[in-house]
Amino acid sequence: MTKSAIVFGGSGGLGAGCARALARDWPAVAITYHKGVERAEAVAASLPESSRGYPVQCDVSDVASVRAAIAAVARDCGPIGCAVFSAGCAIEQPYISQIGEEQWREVFETETMGFIRVISVLLPLFREQGGGSIVAVTSMANTRVVVGDTISAAPKAAIESLCRGIAKEEGRFGIRANTVAPGAMNSGLGEQYIAERMTPEFWEGFRKSIPLRRFGLAEDIGEAAAFFASDRAGYLTGQTLIVDGGYTL
Ligand SMILES: NC(=O)c1ccc[n+]([C@@H]2O[C@H](COP(=O)([O-])OP(=O)(O)OC[C@H]3O[C@@H](n4cnc5c(N)ncnc54)[C@H](OP(=O)(O)O)[C@@H]3O)[C@@H](O)[C@H]2O)c1
């Protein structure tokens, strides 16, 4: 029986929301951090008593680090039944014409290649144990283009494609893969953008353009990720749930 969930980027805004939602279903939730050990510890401490929070360092740009984190979680928390990938780069929002090769490399290296490193370790493990669930946090910007956001959206389009490929190739081994695509969030990176960029009038106009008239919260993403990760979504694979208050409609 699988016992633990792992959230890559669990120290981040949306990852923390995923960890808290997963804690309702999973006896242990591992929260990976890259540099934010205090934030990961705070997320672990915020989980209900029924679920063990397990902070663990992981750099997704280094496959040895990914392997070590996964091994530590399996050893200390029990077999891993689900993995949520919510690790991402803090980015500016440049026009495509302004993005240099180095910047493209940095984002693809952390996000797309980071996800590839994670699945390179997890897929053999999931096959061996007879199944597992993968959920990746991507972006609604692959459905409705957001000017300046393609540097964030493009690596996530590749992640979505990988999840669909995993769904088709690995389904016979009991492995599912789905993605959650956040819209405009007032958590994590989005919260910083709202606080630091543009004007309050701009954000008020943006809020009014969202059918549900509010920005999303980490909990909204967490609910969707926890659902996909659970047996309640046992017949769902290769799907994307856009969690955006209706913005892309
Ligand atoms: N929030 C939004 O508005 C929004 C909207 C759409 C899509 N998204 C996407 O959702 C994902 C999560 O966003 P967020 O708002 O939660 O971002 P965030 O708060 O900045 O969190 C990013 C997470 O990624 C981790 N990370 C960064 N580099 C890493 C590396 N090399 N190895 C391992 N982990 C690494 C960070 O770890 P440390 O902090 O511990 O260093 C942190 O846990 C991102 O891909 C983002 O683009 C966010």
The ligand as a MOL file (V3000), in Angstrom:
LIG
                    3D

  0  0  0     0  0            999 V3000
M  V30 BEGIN CTAB
M  V30 COUNTS 48 52 0 0 0
M  V30 BEGIN ATOM
M  V30 1 N 1.4030 31.7260 -8.6840 0
M  V30 2 C 0.9510 32.0070 -9.8900 0
M  V30 3 O 0.3980 33.0690 -10.1380 0
M  V30 4 C 1.0940 30.9920 -11.0020 0
M  V30 5 C 0.2150 31.0470 -12.0880 0
M  V30 6 C 0.3690 30.1160 -13.1210 0
M  V30 7 C 1.3830 29.1880 -13.0590 0
M  V30 8 N 2.2380 29.1770 -11.9900 0 CHG=1
M  V30 9 C 3.3140 28.1900 -11.9680 0
M  V30 10 O 3.1660 27.3100 -10.8710 0
M  V30 11 C 4.4540 26.8770 -10.4140 0
M  V30 12 C 4.5690 27.1900 -8.9290 0
M  V30 13 O 4.4060 28.5970 -8.7730 0
M  V30 14 P 4.4660 29.3320 -7.3500 0
M  V30 15 O 3.6830 30.5700 -7.4980 0
M  V30 16 O 4.1790 28.3800 -6.2660 0 CHG=-1
M  V30 17 O 6.0310 29.7250 -7.3180 0
M  V30 18 P 6.9840 29.9910 -6.0480 0
M  V30 19 O 6.1840 30.3940 -4.8670 0
M  V30 20 O 8.0770 30.8820 -6.5310 0
M  V30 21 O 7.5960 28.5250 -5.7690 0
M  V30 22 C 8.5190 27.9490 -6.6430 0
M  V30 23 C 8.9840 26.6390 -6.0540 0
M  V30 24 O 9.9470 26.0470 -6.9400 0
M  V30 25 C 11.0890 25.6830 -6.1690 0
M  V30 26 N 12.2920 25.6580 -7.0000 0
M  V30 27 C 12.8410 26.6700 -7.7130 0
M  V30 28 N 13.9720 26.2360 -8.3230 0
M  V30 29 C 14.1260 24.9200 -7.9930 0
M  V30 30 C 15.0920 23.9150 -8.2810 0
M  V30 31 N 16.1430 24.1670 -9.0850 0
M  V30 32 N 14.9140 22.6780 -7.7490 0
M  V30 33 C 13.8420 22.4120 -6.9580 0
M  V30 34 N 12.9010 23.3020 -6.6410 0
M  V30 35 C 13.0510 24.5520 -7.1570 0
M  V30 36 C 11.1600 26.7200 -5.0710 0
M  V30 37 O 11.9850 26.2580 -4.0040 0
M  V30 38 P 12.6260 27.2700 -2.8680 0
M  V30 39 O 11.6650 28.4240 -2.7140 0
M  V30 40 O 12.7090 26.3950 -1.6610 0
M  V30 41 O 13.9660 27.6940 -3.3640 0
M  V30 42 C 9.6800 26.7990 -4.6980 0
M  V30 43 O 9.3320 25.7120 -3.8670 0
M  V30 44 C 5.4740 27.6470 -11.2620 0
M  V30 45 O 5.9040 26.8300 -12.3260 0
M  V30 46 C 4.6850 28.8310 -11.7900 0
M  V30 47 O 5.1930 29.3510 -12.9980 0
M  V30 48 C 2.1010 30.0450 -10.9660 0
M  V30 END ATOM
M  V30 BEGIN BOND
M  V30 1 1 1 2
M  V30 2 2 2 3
M  V30 3 1 2 4
M  V30 4 1 4 5
M  V30 5 2 4 48
M  V30 6 2 5 6
M  V30 7 1 6 7
M  V30 8 2 7 8
M  V30 9 1 8 9
M  V30 10 1 8 48
M  V30 11 1 9 10
M  V30 12 1 9 46
M  V30 13 1 10 11
M  V30 14 1 11 12
M  V30 15 1 11 44
M  V30 16 1 12 13
M  V30 17 1 13 14
M  V30 18 2 14 15
M  V30 19 1 14 16
M  V30 20 1 14 17
M  V30 21 1 17 18
M  V30 22 2 18 19
M  V30 23 1 18 20
M  V30 24 1 18 21
M  V30 25 1 21 22
M  V30 26 1 22 23
M  V30 27 1 23 24
M  V30 28 1 23 42
M  V30 29 1 24 25
M  V30 30 1 25 26
M  V30 31 1 25 36
M  V30 32 1 26 27
M  V30 33 1 26 35
M  V30 34 2 27 28
M  V30 35 1 28 29
M  V30 36 1 29 30
M  V30 37 2 29 35
M  V30 38 1 30 31
M  V30 39 2 30 32
M  V30 40 1 32 33
M  V30 41 2 33 34
M  V30 42 1 34 35
M  V30 43 1 36 37
M  V30 44 1 36 42
M  V30 45 1 37 38
M  V30 46 2 38 39
M  V30 47 1 38 40
M  V30 48 1 38 41
M  V30 49 1 42 43
M  V30 50 1 44 45
M  V30 51 1 44 46
M  V30 52 1 46 47
M  V30 END BOND
M  V30 END CTAB
M  END
